[in-house]
Amino acid sequence: MPPSEDGMISRKTVLKAAAVIGAAPMLIGGGVALARDSAGSGEAPGLTPQCHDHDDPTIDQTEGPYFKPNSPLRSSMANDGPGTRLSVSGYVFGSACRGISGVLLDFWQADDNGDYDNSGYTFRGHQFTDANGAYRLDTIVPGLYPGRTRHIHVKVQAPGRGILTTQLYFPGEPRNNTDTIYDARLLMTVRQNGPGKDASFDFVLNVPQTPGTPSPTATPTGTPTGTPTSTPTQPSGSWTAGRSYNAGDRVTYNGASYVCLQGHTAMVGWEPPNVPALWQRV
């Protein structure tokens, strides 16, 4: 997919290309249905089918009782247990419909029987969006458990920004009508693909952008509020942005000690207290 003049892929470009190749479902009337627009009936649940600057951010939802920090860094959980294979993909956009690179997405879900692994990390994992803001998760269709409809949990955090905690839902589920948490704005677009399923969902974060500007990761933030600054301040301690860390490495940050859980290259916004999936306080 060709980038725009400034090298970034916009959400409008994604939709146009998807319509040409038939990768995105079409709404009645010819509009392209975004992941969150399809309610399983061919009608959009109150949101426009095309991207507009300052789109409403993806809504947040309860974390629930089963979240665990320090999930493994991986984009596939499909081999964690039996079930119908499911691929979930999409983009993370800011307020100007531009993809955001380096966004942390931490997924967790029930297994095929509707059970969560609370002692280990089965069907749990985190990943980062690529340079265009894209992500892909390979997993299975989660099972049902009492009181809830079928869903996948996720935490989404752009560098230096707050955490969006939400849930993704499946169209056509009978329990959607009785689940008190369910919200149609969080419906994925789901298509059958042989014996498995393909799903898509585009997240929109409350990250200020203007057309023509690069992804927020290119403008480091040096304050807790995430206000862009050209000269970010380096906190006290040995943790250093831009340095490569391996699992087991130890650093200090503002008087506290941390051990690295996953190998990565540090960036502003991913300071140890902000990313428990990467750093554990000791």
Backbone as a ProteinNet text record, in pm:
[ID]
protein_1_A
[PRIMARY]
MPPSEDGMISRKTVLKAAAVIGAAPMLIGGGVALARDSAGSGEAPGLTPQCHDHDDPTIDQTEGPYFKPNSPLRSSMANDGPGTRLSVSGYVFGSACRGISGVLLDFWQADDNGDYDNSGYTFRGHQFTDANGAYRLDTIVPGLYPGRTRHIHVKVQAPGRGILTTQLYFPGEPRNNTDTIYDARLLMTVRQNGPGKDASFDFVLNVPQTPGTPSPTATPTGTPTGTPTSTPTQPSGSWTAGRSYNAGDRVTYNGASYVCLQGHTAMVGWEPPNVPALWQRV
[TERTIARY]
84.1	0	88.4	72.4	162.1	135.9	241.1	223	186.2	143.3	111.9	241.1	229.3	347.2	446.9	398.2	490.1	535.6	502.7	555.1	467.6	353.3	266.4	140.7	84.7	-39.3	-155.2	-247.6	-362.5	-475.8	-572.1	-685.6	-769.8	-778.2	-851.4	-787.1	-652.2	-582.9	-611.7	-614.5	-644.2	-781.5	-879.3	-1015.4	-1026.5	-960.7	-967.3	-907.6	-790.7	-726.6	-809.5	-868.9	-949.1	-1070	-1129.8	-1246.3	-1209.5	-1090.4	-1047	-1023	-958	-922.2	-1028.9	-1133.3	-1240.6	-1208.4	-1110.8	-1070.7	-1161.2	-1239.7	-1329.5	-1472.3	-1565	-1704.3	-1764.4	-1862.4	-1926	-2063.2	-2091	-2223.2	-2320.4	-2447.8	-2548.8	-2538.5	-2527.7	-2509.3	-2369	-2277.8	-2146.1	-2037.1	-2064.1	-1959.8	-1881.1	-1757.6	-1674.8	-1701.1	-1724.8	-1753.1	-1622.7	-1595.9	-1482.9	-1515.4	-1414	-1434.3	-1543	-1546.9	-1641.9	-1778	-1793.8	-1919.3	-2019.1	-1972.2	-2063	-2128.1	-2260.5	-2335	-2383.7	-2333.8	-2372.7	-2500.7	-2564.3	-2690.3	-2679	-2557.1	-2538.7	-2563.8	-2592.5	-2618.5	-2515.2	-2470.7	-2373.2	-2441.7	-2381.9	-2443.8	-2414.9	-2453	-2444.9	-2315.6	-2219.7	-2093	-2077.3	-2011.3	-1995.4	-1900.9	-1923.2	-1840.9	-1710.1	-1679.9	-1555	-1481.4	-1352.4	-1270.1	-1286.9	-1295	-1296.5	-1201.9	-1134	-1049.2	-1132.1	-1071.9	-1136.6	-1251.6	-1236.2	-1331.2	-1339.7	-1455.3	-1470	-1371.5	-1299.5	-1207	-1282.8	-1214.1	-1270.3	-1306.6	-1424.1	-1470.7	-1397.5	-1388.5	-1326.9	-1433.8	-1388.8	-1476.3	-1400.3	-1473.8	-1414.3	-1305.3	-1203.8	-1093.2	-1137.8	-1232.4	-1274.2	-1178.7	-1209.4	-1131	-1010	-983.7	-885.3	-760.4	-739.6	-617.7	-495.8	-383.3	-255.3	-148.6	-64.3	47.2	155.9	254.8	374	342.8	247.4	218.2	337.1	351.2	463.8	448.1	562.1	563.5	543.6	427.8	397.1	270.4	259.2	140.9	54.2	94.7	15.5	-7.3	-134.3	-173.3	-250.4	-247.2	-331.4	-299.8	-176.8	-138.4	-152.6	-216.9	-234	-339	-424.5	-528.3	-617.9	-704.5	-793.4	-900.1	-958.1	-1064.7	-1062.3	-1160.4	-1169.4	-1067.4	-979.8	-874.9	-936.9	-877.1	-925.3	-806.1	-811.3	-711.1	-777.4	-726.3	-778.7	-671.6	-707.1	-609.6	-675.3	-592.8	-643.4	-534.5	-576.3	-484.6	-521.1	-422.7	-446.5	-423.3	-527.6	-522.6	-532	-479.2	-498	-613.4	-623.7	-740.1	-748	-636.7	-637.7	-633.3	-678.3	-688.6	-553.2	-450.9	-317.3	-272.1	-209.2	-163.1	-56.4	-55.5	40.9	131.3	259.7	354.1	390.7	435.9	484	377.1	251.3	143.2	145.4	135.8	131.1	-12.1	-33.8	-163.9	-145.2	-214.7	-204.5	-339	-341.5	-465.8	-475.4	-597.7	-621.5	-766.7	-789.4	-920.5	-939.1	-1062.2	-1092.8	-1052.8	-1033.3	-1005.2	-1135.4	-1128	-1245	-1355.5	-1319.6	-1417.6	-1471.4	-1422	-1466.2	-1386.6	-1270.7	-1188.7	-1069.4	-1032	-912.2	-799.5	-678.4	-561	-510.4	-532	-490.2	-357.4	-303.3	-174.2	-60.6	-90.9	10.6	-32.6	7	-20.4	-81.3	-162.3	-234.8	-336.1	-336.2	-423	-404.2	-279.3	-240.2	-114.7	-105.4	12.8	3.8	119.7	120.2	207.8	185.8	259.5	259.3	333.3	339.8	299.4	232.6	198.6	324.7	317.5	432.5	440.2	527	550.3	425.6	328.7	205.8	89.4	115.1	8.1	-71.7	-22.7	-96.6	-61.9	-159.7	-136.7	-207.1	-168.7	-235.1	-220.7	-331.7	-334.1	-389.6	-315.1	-363.1	-398.9	-523.1	-571.3	-683.2	-775.2	-893.6	-1016.9	-1132.6	-1257.3	-1275.9	-1286.2	-1298.6	-1430.5	-1427.4	-1548.4	-1635.6	-1751.5	-1847.3	-1837.5	-1864	-1877.7	-1998.1	-2053.3	-2181.4	-2182.3	-2288.8	-2311.3	-2254.3	-2173.2	-2110	-2132.2	-2126.2	-2122.6	-1977.9	-1954.9	-1819.5	-1741.6	-1615.4	-1539.8	-1390.9	-1311.6	-1166.7	-1130.3	-1047.9	-1001.7	-875.1	-856.6	-734	-705.7	-578.4	-531.2	-446.6	-470.6	-403.3	-339.3	-208.8	-138.8	-39.2	-60.9	36.9	152.1	273	388.2	360.8	383.6	368.2	225.7	129.2	-12.6	-77.4	-201.5	-275.2	-316.8	-368.3	-407.5	-556.7	-591.8	-730.7	-753.2	-847.1	-885.8	-1024.3	-1038.6	-1168	-1185.2	-1295.3	-1325.9	-1377.4	-1351.2	-1396.9	-1501.8	-1604.5	-1718.4	-1740	-1819.5	-1848.4	-1992.3	-2015	-2151.6	-2231.8	-2363	-2452.1	-2456.3	-2391.6	-2392.9	-2525.9	-2595.6	-2723.6	-2713.2	-2599.5	-2586.5	-2555.6	-2529.7	-2506.5	-2625	-2744	-2865.2	-2888.7	-2822	-2845.5	-2724.3	-2608.6	-2486.7	-2494.5	-2484	-2499	-2378.5	-2265.2	-2144.6	-2132.8	-2187.1	-2175.2	-2210	-2130.8	-2156.1	-2128.2	-2227.2	-2215.4	-2102	-2056.2	-1945.5	-1814.1	-1811.4	-1690.2	-1700	-1794.2	-1807.4	-1694.9	-1637.1	-1542.9	-1620.6	-1557.7	-1607.2	-1547.9	-1632.8	-1586.5	-1631.8	-1538.2	-1566.7	-1515.1	-1586.8	-1543.1	-1427.2	-1325.1	-1209.6	-1175.2	-1238.8	-1221.3	-1276.1	-1199.4	-1246.2	-1230.4	-1159.5	-1135.6	-1210.7	-1175.9	-1240.7	-1136.3	-1165.6	-1085.6	-1169.3	-1109.6	-1179.7	-1093.6	-1156.8	-1082.1	-1145.5	-1061.1	-1107.3	-1002.4	-1044.5	-956	-978	-873	-880.9	-853.8	-924.9	-898.8	-867.2	-745.6	-702.9	-713.5	-729.2	-736.4	-594.5	-528.9	-392.3	-397.2	-366	-374.7	-284	-336.7	-261	-310.6	-225.3	-266.6	-223.2	-301.6	-262.4	-123.5	-40.9	92.8	199	158.4	257.3	289.8	411.3	446.9	378.2	394.5	339	389.2	305.6	346.9	476.3	517.3	640.5	763	748.3	863.2	879.9	785.3	795.3	794.1	912.1	919.7	850.9	804.6	739.8	824.6	845.6	931.2	858.4	725.7	648.5	541.2	491.1	387.1	261.2	233.5	111.9	124.3	242.8	260.7	267.6	289.7	299.6	426.5	416.1	536.3	640.2	764.3	874.1	994.6	1071.9	1187.5	1307.1	1302.3	1414.1	1361.8	1326.7	1274.9	1379.8	1335.3	1427.1	1451.7	1573.9	1610.3	1593.8	1507.5	1488.9	1613.6	1620.4	1735.3	1731.8	1848.9	1858.6	1933.4	1946.9	2026.6	1944.7	1811.4	1729.2	1752.3	1771.1	1803.3	1723.6	1653.2	1579.3	1675.7	1640.6	1724.7	1818.6	1831.2	1919.6	1845.1	1914.6	1855.8	1873.1	1764.9	1767.6	1728.8	1788.1	1756.3	1683.3	1608.7	1539.8	1641.8	1612	1702.2	1786	1797.8	1873.2	1805.3	1886.9	1834.5	1868.5	1773.5	1793.2	1733.6	1769.6	1703.5	1631.8	1521.9	1444.6	1378.9	1420.7	1367.2	1366.4	1478	1495.4	1446.6	1381.8	1332	1411.1	1418.8	1490.8	1392.2	1427.7	1340.8	1423.4	1358.5	1421	1344.1	1416.9	1356.8	1293.4	1169.4	1097.8	1104	1115.4	1118.1	1222.7	1302.1	1400.4	1334	1386.1	1327.6	1425.3	1398	1471.8	1388	1442.6	1367.3	1334.7	1218	1179.6	1108.1	1111.5	1040.5	892.4	832.6	694.8	684.8	793.5	794.7	888	888.6	966.3	915.5	1002.1	963.3	831.1	798.8	670	549.5	569	456.5	423.9	517.3	495.8	529.3	437.4	462.2	480.6	441.2	465.4	612.8	690.1	832.2	922.1	877.1	960.8	885	954.1	896.2	978.9	908.6	980.2	1032.4	1154.6	1217.2	1265.1
-118.6	0	124.7	216.5	331.4	429.8	485.1	586.2	719.2	810.8	945.4	1021.3	1147.2	1225	1236	1232.8	1246.3	1110.6	1001.9	871.6	791.1	844.5	773.2	728.2	616	567.1	619.6	689.3	743.1	642.8	663.8	575.3	581.7	697.5	710.9	622.5	619.8	537.4	390.9	348.9	210.2	171.7	256.7	227.3	220.1	312.4	314.6	187.4	147.5	26.3	-97	-100.4	-215	-230.6	-118.8	-125.1	-178.4	-143	-186.1	-335.7	-389.6	-531.4	-618.8	-556.5	-635.7	-687.5	-625.4	-674.2	-624.6	-519.8	-466.5	-485.7	-517.9	-534.5	-401.1	-405.3	-283.2	-266.2	-146.1	-114.9	-91.9	-110.2	-77.7	70.9	103.3	242.2	268.8	169.1	182	227.2	256.4	298.5	179.7	204.3	97.8	86.1	-34.5	-55.6	-73.5	12.7	-6.4	-117.8	-167.3	-278.9	-250.2	-130.1	-101.8	-60.1	-52.4	-6.8	-117.6	-243.2	-350.7	-409.9	-407.6	-464.3	-604.3	-663.2	-797.4	-801.3	-686.8	-682.3	-600.5	-552.4	-469.3	-323.2	-286.1	-147.2	-98.7	22.5	79.8	124.3	96.4	133.5	277.8	372.1	512.1	581.6	513.9	577	580.1	681.9	695	588.7	541.8	435	482.3	610	660.4	739.8	754.3	825.4	975.7	1043	1188.4	1233.2	1344.2	1398.2	1418	1389.8	1405.1	1306.7	1184.2	1077.6	1055.8	1010	979.5	869.7	886.8	781.8	654.3	541.7	414.5	421.6	373.5	385.1	286.2	320.3	229.8	144.5	31.4	-58.9	-117.2	-183.6	-237	-338.7	-340.8	-435.8	-577.3	-590.9	-724.4	-783.1	-902.4	-959.2	-1041.1	-1056.9	-1154.9	-1096.9	-967	-910.7	-947.4	-976.3	-999.6	-918.8	-846.2	-776.7	-875.3	-825.1	-901.9	-1015.1	-992.4	-1094.5	-1107.7	-1222.1	-1239.2	-1153.4	-1115.3	-1040.5	-1138.9	-1134	-1224.4	-1178.2	-1212.2	-1176	-1296.3	-1415.5	-1535.6	-1610.5	-1639.6	-1723.7	-1845.2	-1867.5	-1967.9	-2109.5	-2133.8	-2267.8	-2288.7	-2195.2	-2207.8	-2311.5	-2347.5	-2445	-2466.4	-2567.8	-2596.7	-2489.1	-2485.9	-2390.6	-2346.4	-2267.7	-2214.1	-2103.4	-2119	-2019.5	-1883.6	-1779.1	-1642.8	-1550.8	-1468.5	-1365.3	-1229.7	-1145.6	-1010.6	-912	-822.1	-725.2	-588.8	-488.1	-353.2	-251.5	-128.9	-17.5	57.2	130	222.5	362.6	445.9	580.3	685.3	805.1	921	1005.1	1127.2	1210.9	1258.5	1253.3	1299.5	1183	1065.3	948.1	897.9	916.6	872.8	761.9	657.7	546.5	588.3	521.9	550.5	429	447.8	337.5	318.1	199.3	171.4	168.4	149.5	140.5	2.1	-2.4	-128.7	-180.3	-303.8	-369.5	-496.7	-506	-621.2	-693.7	-815.5	-891.1	-1002.6	-1030.6	-1149.8	-1195	-1327	-1381.3	-1517.9	-1567.8	-1702.1	-1805	-1929	-2037.1	-2088.4	-2199	-2251.9	-2294.7	-2323	-2363.8	-2246.6	-2125.8	-2009.6	-1984.3	-2048.9	-2033.1	-1942.1	-1861.9	-1778.6	-1847.1	-1835.8	-1889.2	-1784	-1808.4	-1712	-1748.1	-1864.1	-1904.2	-1886.2	-1888	-1868.2	-1762.3	-1780	-1677.7	-1737.2	-1841.9	-1897.5	-1795.5	-1774.6	-1675.1	-1536.1	-1502.2	-1368.6	-1329.8	-1206	-1161.5	-1016.5	-953.8	-814.5	-800.1	-692.2	-661.9	-511.4	-466.6	-324.6	-304.1	-193.5	-163.8	-135.6	-161.4	-137.6	10.1	41.2	180.7	249.4	171.6	229	224.6	176	167.1	39.5	-61.3	-185.9	-287.6	-374.2	-485.3	-609.1	-725.6	-851.3	-947.8	-1008.6	-1108	-1238.1	-1347.3	-1480.4	-1554	-1599.1	-1660.6	-1758.1	-1783.2	-1863.1	-1782.7	-1826.3	-1764.8	-1800.7	-1702.5	-1733.8	-1802.8	-1887.1	-1953.9	-1863.9	-1914.7	-1839.8	-1881.1	-1785.8	-1821	-1746.8	-1791.6	-1739.3	-1587.6	-1526.4	-1384.1	-1293.4	-1345.8	-1261.3	-1316	-1223.7	-1264.7	-1289.2	-1334.5	-1364.8	-1234.6	-1227.7	-1103	-1128.4	-1028.1	-1027.3	-898.2	-908.3	-791.1	-734.2	-602.9	-541.9	-411.5	-385.3	-255.2	-195.3	-69.7	-2.2	125.3	142.6	260.6	311.9	435.1	501.3	551.2	562.8	608.4	740.3	740.9	862.2	902.6	816.2	849	755.1	784.1	701	569	480	346.4	342.3	292.1	261.7	114.1	85.6	-51.2	-74.7	-176.9	-199.3	-346.2	-379.1	-516	-516.8	-624	-638.8	-748.8	-726.1	-818.1	-876.6	-982.9	-1056.9	-1030.4	-1000.4	-977.8	-1107.8	-1094.3	-1208.6	-1300.4	-1263.3	-1347	-1329.6	-1438.3	-1426.2	-1350.9	-1365.5	-1301.8	-1151.9	-1101.7	-957.8	-877.9	-930.8	-858.2	-859.8	-949.7	-961.4	-923.8	-908.1	-870.5	-722.5	-691.5	-552.8	-466.5	-526.4	-450.3	-427.8	-518	-514.3	-376.7	-333.6	-207.8	-229	-197.4	-222.3	-144.1	-36	40.9	-35.6	-146.6	-226.1	-357.7	-366.7	-486.4	-495.9	-612.8	-640.1	-675.9	-658.3	-715.9	-855.8	-956.6	-1095.9	-1165.1	-1235.5	-1308	-1450.8	-1542.9	-1682.1	-1696.6	-1771.5	-1797.4	-1945.3	-2027.7	-2170.8	-2218.6	-2299.2	-2344.8	-2239.9	-2131.5	-2027.3	-1899.6	-1794	-1665.2	-1554	-1452.2	-1330	-1217.2	-1137.2	-1023.9	-899	-783.7	-658.1	-556.4	-469.7	-359.9	-250.7	-127.1	-11	68.5	85.9	165.9	312.3	402.9	546.2	597.2	646.4	697	848.6	900.1	1044.6	1101.7	1088.5	1138	1250.9	1373.4	1486	1465.7	1492.3	1484.6	1594.3	1634.2	1721.9	1657.9	1669.2	1607.2	1652	1555.1	1586.4	1571.9	1546.1	1527.6	1381	1346.6	1206	1146.4	1016.3	945.4	1007.9	1006.2	1067.5	1011.5	890.2	834.9	912.9	993.7	1071.3	1201.7	1234.9	1355.3	1313.7	1287	1233.8	1324	1261.9	1336.7	1327.2	1440	1441.3	1475	1489	1519.6	1415.5	1396.1	1295.9	1320.5	1442.9	1472.2	1436.5	1406.6	1369.8	1488.9	1608.2	1725.7	1719.7	1732.6	1723.6	1827.7	1786.5	1876.7	1832.3	1924.5	1889.7	1851	1880.9	1847.2	1774.8	1645.8	1572.2	1560.8	1566.2	1555.5	1409.6	1375.9	1239.9	1220.6	1128.1	1107	1048.7	1055.2	999.9	848.4	787.3	642.3	596.7	464.1	409	380.4	377.8	353.7	465.2	428.4	526	497.1	596.6	582.6	556.6	466	432.3	315.8	271.2	159.8	27.4	-75.6	-209	-285.4	-342.7	-420.1	-564.5	-656.1	-797.9	-843	-950.9	-1005.3	-1034.8	-988.2	-1007	-885.7	-790.7	-668.7	-590.8	-525.8	-446.6	-299.7	-214.1	-70.4	-4.7	120.7	203.2	317.6	359.7	468.6	546.6	671	758.2	691.2	626.6	569.9	428.6	369.7	232.6	142.2	13	-84.6	-170.9	-204.1	-283.3	-388.3	-501.5	-605.6	-616	-631.8	-639.8	-777.6	-780.7	-905.4	-951.2	-854.6	-886.1	-798.6	-859	-780.9	-676.1	-554.1	-445.3	-329	-233.6	-107.8	-2	61.2	157.3	282.4	338.3	464	550	679.6	771.5	737.1	726.9	683.5	543.1	463.4	327.2	316.6	419.1	413.2	297.8	236.2	116.1	124.4	234.5	233.1	230.4	269.2	280.6	151.6	56.6	-64	-189.4	-233.7	-354	-478.7	-474.7	-590.4	-603.9	-495.3	-497	-492.8	-427.4	-409.2	-449.7	-515.3	-552.6	-490.3	-425.4	-361	-465.7	-447	-541.5	-470.3
0	0	0	-94.1	-102.4	9.6	70	173.9	112.5	197.7	152.8	127.3	88.9	52	165.1	289.1	402	453.7	380.6	416.9	509.2	552.5	643.5	571.4	614.3	557.7	640.4	577.3	649.2	648.2	735.5	743.9	616.1	553.8	428	320.5	315.9	217.7	241	367.4	400.4	348.4	370.2	327.8	176.5	107.9	-37.9	-95.1	-42	-92.1	-59.7	59.2	99	9	-30.9	-117.8	-254.8	-303.5	-436.1	-440.2	-337.8	-339.7	-276.5	-222.8	-163.6	-26	41.3	172.4	282.7	255.9	357.7	312.3	403.9	365.4	326.5	238.7	190.4	253.3	297	348.9	234.2	261.3	162.7	130.8	3.2	-35.4	-83.5	-68.3	-127.8	-34.5	91.8	184.1	234.7	274.2	330.2	478.4	526.4	668.1	744.1	838.8	927.8	1025.5	1094	1184.1	1285.8	1338.7	1444.5	1391.2	1257.6	1200.5	1175.9	1167.6	1131.4	1253.4	1255.2	1367.3	1335.2	1226.8	1190.8	1110.2	1088.6	1016.5	889.7	859.1	741.4	768.8	893.2	927.4	1028	1009.9	1102.4	1230.3	1348	1475.3	1514.5	1428.7	1468.5	1436.4	1371.9	1338.5	1187.5	1135.8	991.6	938.5	813.5	759.3	699.8	704.5	651	757.5	734.5	831.1	816.9	928.9	931.8	1042.1	1018.4	1123.6	1249	1362.5	1493	1509.8	1455.4	1483.2	1633.2	1680.7	1822	1861	1971.3	2015.2	2050.6	2040.1	2082.5	2230.1	2264.7	2403.1	2493.2	2620.6	2715.8	2783	2837.9	2910.7	3028.9	3115.2	3236.9	3206.4	3291	3277.2	3307.5	3399.8	3441	3543.3	3593.5	3704.2	3661.8	3531.5	3488.9	3424.7	3429.7	3371.5	3455.4	3387.3	3452.5	3380.7	3452	3386.1	3345.2	3273.4	3234.5	3136.8	3046.9	2946.2	2850.9	2783.5	2690.5	2565.6	2508.7	2383.3	2268.7	2204.4	2094.1	2023.9	1897.1	1819.6	1788.5	1830.4	1807.2	1937.2	1965.1	2077.6	2026.4	1894.3	1830.7	1877.2	1923.3	1965.7	2115.8	2184	2328.3	2365.9	2271.7	2301.9	2182.1	2188.7	2075.9	2059.3	1939	1912.4	1767.6	1729.1	1593.7	1575.6	1477.8	1456.8	1421.9	1475.8	1455	1434.6	1330.7	1308	1320.3	1410.2	1430.3	1385.2	1295.1	1246	1230	1218.5	1201.1	1223.2	1251.4	1271	1398.4	1451.1	1561.5	1507.7	1512.4	1456.4	1566.4	1535.9	1620.7	1569.7	1619.9	1592	1447.7	1373.8	1234.9	1136.3	1181.8	1094.9	1048.1	1125.9	1087.6	1182.6	1123.3	1203.4	1303.7	1418.4	1524.8	1541.7	1526.2	1542.4	1688.9	1721.8	1857.2	1963.2	1924.5	2023.2	2086.7	2218.5	2292	2296.7	2250.5	2261.3	2342.9	2453.5	2543.7	2542.9	2485.1	2469.5	2573.3	2619.4	2699	2678.2	2688.3	2657.1	2721.1	2716	2763.4	2659	2703.7	2610.1	2549.7	2477.3	2407.8	2504.3	2629	2729.6	2811.6	2782.3	2857.8	2983.7	2997.2	3117.5	3090.5	3191.6	3185.5	3262.7	3210	3278.3	3376	3506.3	3607.6	3673.1	3637.4	3694.5	3595.8	3466.2	3363.1	3263.9	3138.6	3037.7	2910.5	2928.5	2815.5	2764.2	2634.4	2569.6	2629.4	2651	2694.1	2616.5	2570.9	2500.3	2459.3	2444.5	2400.5	2276.3	2203	2080.9	2060.3	1956.2	1923.4	1777.9	1748.7	1610	1529.9	1398.6	1312.7	1272.9	1178.8	1140.6	1085.8	1035.5	981.6	1079.5	1201.2	1300	1292.1	1219.1	1200.4	1308.9	1337.2	1428.6	1373.3	1423.1	1388	1503.7	1543.1	1649.9	1594.9	1609.2	1573.5	1701.8	1710.3	1832.7	1797.5	1890.1	1862.5	1904.2	1858.8	1903.6	2050.9	2139.2	2282.1	2313.5	2416.4	2460.3	2544.8	2580.1	2661.5	2807.2	2895.2	3036.1	3092	3204.6	3253.4	3267.8	3217.7	3237.7	3130.8	3037.7	2937.8	2796.8	2700.8	2562.1	2521.5	2400	2353.9	2335.8	2382.7	2376.8	2394.2	2355	2374.2	2446.4	2548.6	2623.4	2560.2	2573.5	2521.6	2594.9	2618.2	2666	2553.7	2523.7	2412.8	2466.3	2440.6	2492.2	2390	2343.4	2258	2343.9	2288.6	2367.4	2438.6	2567.5	2645.6	2673.1	2642.2	2658.9	2760	2794.1	2886.9	2824.2	2906.4	2862.3	2833.4	2715.3	2682.6	2714.1	2803	2834.3	2777.6	2693.7	2629.7	2595.5	2525.7	2487.1	2343.4	2271.7	2134.1	2127.7	2045.1	2041.6	1902.5	1896.4	1774.7	1731.5	1603.1	1556.4	1554.5	1572	1560.6	1679.8	1789.9	1909.5	1984.2	2017.4	2088.6	2220.6	2289.1	2420	2410.9	2290.7	2278.7	2331.9	2317.5	2357.8	2507.3	2578.9	2723.1	2806.9	2742.7	2815.6	2852.1	2980.6	3026.2	2992.5	2956.2	2923.2	2773.2	2694.2	2548.4	2491.3	2391.1	2322	2173.2	2088.3	1944.2	1880.1	1943.7	1887.9	1891.1	1963.6	1977.1	1900.6	1807.5	1725.7	1623.3	1612.1	1504.9	1378.8	1264	1140.2	1130.8	1118.8	1120.6	992.8	928.3	805	816.9	758.4	755.5	657.8	697.4	611.9	623	537.4	548.9	681.8	754.7	886	996.3	967.9	1066.5	1035.6	1107.3	1090.5	1085.8	1005.9	1002.2	1059.4	1144.9	1204.8	1191.3	1196.8	1190.7	1282.6	1335.3	1419.7	1418.3	1398	1399.6	1526.9	1605.6	1726.9	1692.6	1756.6	1745.4	1885.4	1903.9	2034.1	2039	2157.4	2177.4	2179.7	2065.2	2047.8	1945.7	1984.1	1890.4	1770.1	1652.6	1527.8	1434.9	1342.3	1233.4	1103.8	997.6	870.5	828.5	786.8	740.2	845.4	971.9	1076.6	1090.5	1133	1149.8	1270.8	1286.4	1400.8	1530.2	1637.9	1764.9	1819.9	1780.6	1834.6	1790.4	1686	1637.9	1714.3	1801.2	1882.5	2028.7	2086.1	2222.4	2321.6	2430.9	2537.2	2661.8	2725.2	2842.3	2969.9	2962.5	3080.9	3098.7	3222.8	3245.1	3164.1	3125.4	3051.3	2905.3	2857.7	2717.8	2625.3	2678.5	2593.2	2509.7	2375.2	2291.4	2329.7	2326.1	2354.7	2274.5	2228	2146.4	2231.5	2361.8	2448.7	2571.8	2558.6	2672.8	2782.3	2906.3	3018.7	3050.9	3083.1	3117	3267	3310.8	3453.8	3516.9	3649.8	3719.3	3713.4	3707.1	3702	3578.5	3564.3	3455.1	3329.7	3339.5	3220.9	3119.9	2991.9	2888.4	2762.5	2713.6	2588.7	2474.1	2383.9	2270.4	2293.2	2416.1	2446.4	2430.1	2382.7	2369.4	2500.2	2549.2	2673.4	2644.6	2719	2709	2834.7	2823.3	2940.4	3050.4	3170.6	3283.4	3316	3223.2	3251.6	3363.9	3444	3556	3536.1	3570.7	3560.8	3684.5	3702	3802.6	3731.6	3790.3	3731.7	3845.3	3860.7	3966.3	4103.2	4135.4	4268.4	4286	4184.6	4194.2	4099.6	4135.1	4053.3	3976.4	3851.7	3765.7	3694	3661	3580.4	3448.9	3339.5	3206.9	3185.9	3140	3116.7	2971.6	2877.8	2736.2	2667.9	2579.1	2506.1	2418.1	2417.6	2338.8	2335.2	2247.8	2245.1	2314.2	2416.5	2497.6	2416.9	2442.7	2379.9	2483.1	2459.2	2547.8	2544.1	2660.3	2671.7	2728.2	2714.1	2766.2	2887.8	2971.5	3093.7	3180.4	3262.1	3337.7	3412.8	3481.7	3552.4	3458.7	3332.4	3239.6	3166.2	3161.4	3080.6	3162.7	3246.1	3326.6	3243	3114.8	3028.9	2995.3	3008.9	2974.9	3097.8	3204.1	3322.7	3448.9	3539.2	3668.6	3780.5	3871	3981.9	4078.7	4124.5	4217.4	4341.5
[MASK]
++++++++++++++++++++++++++++++++++++++++++++++++++++++++++++++++++++++++++++++++++++++++++++++++++++++++++++++++++++++++++++++++++++++++++++++++++++++++++++++++++++++++++++++++++++++++++++++++++++++++++++++++++++++++++++++++++++++++++++++++++++++++++++++++++++++++++++++++++++++++++

